[in-house]
Amino acid sequence: MSDRNKAFELQERLIEEGISDSSLVNFLVNNWLSGAEALEAMQAALVEFGLEEEEDEEYEPENEDFLNY
């Protein structure tokens, strides 16, 4: 059984034991994911659920001074 399938089984167990979806999401976002992972996941969720459109990432240099050589 793959790790993802094991994780799904554990998710089902948590829900069967009365842990709400929102409690589980809050735990993962606040305690398990890094800040960057949590931000990426929440941005992807906004797109997935139609609350925002996916943005095209454009290259923006951190230091624009190099353009003025």
C-alpha positions in Angstrom: 0.0 0.0 0.0 1.4 3.4 -0.9 2.0 6.1 1.6 -0.8 8.2 0.1 -3.3 5.3 0.5 -2.1 4.9 4.1 -2.7 8.6 4.7 -6.2 8.4 3.2 -6.9 5.5 5.6 -5.7 7.6 8.5 -7.8 10.5 7.4 -10.9 8.3 7.3 -10.1 7.0 10.8 -9.7 10.5 12.2 -13.1 11.5 10.6 -14.8 8.4 11.9 -13.5 9.3 15.4 -15.2 12.7 15.2 -12.3 14.9 14.1 -13.8 17.6 11.8 -12.4 18.4 8.4 -11.7 21.9 9.5 -9.8 20.7 12.6 -7.7 18.5 10.4 -6.9 21.2 7.9 -6.1 23.7 10.7 -3.7 21.1 12.2 -1.9 20.5 8.9 -1.6 24.1 7.9 -0.6 25.5 11.3 1.5 22.7 12.6 2.8 20.4 9.9 3.4 22.3 6.7 6.2 24.9 6.3 5.0 28.4 5.7 5.8 28.1 2.0 4.0 24.8 1.7 0.9 26.1 3.5 0.8 29.2 1.3 1.1 27.1 -1.9 -1.6 24.7 -0.7 -4.0 27.5 0.2 -3.4 29.3 -3.1 -4.0 26.0 -5.0 -7.2 25.5 -3.0 -8.5 28.9 -4.0 -7.9 28.1 -7.6 -9.3 24.5 -7.3 -12.6 25.7 -5.7 -13.0 28.6 -8.2 -12.4 31.5 -5.9 -9.4 32.7 -7.8 -7.9 32.2 -11.2 -4.5 30.6 -11.6 -1.9 33.3 -12.1 0.7 33.1 -14.8 4.0 33.5 -13.1 6.1 36.1 -14.7 9.8 36.5 -14.0 10.4 39.6 -11.8 14.0 40.2 -10.9 14.6 40.8 -7.2 17.0 43.6 -8.0 16.0 45.8 -11.0 19.3 47.7 -10.9 21.0 45.1 -13.0 18.7 46.1 -15.8 20.2 49.6 -15.8 23.8 48.8 -16.7 
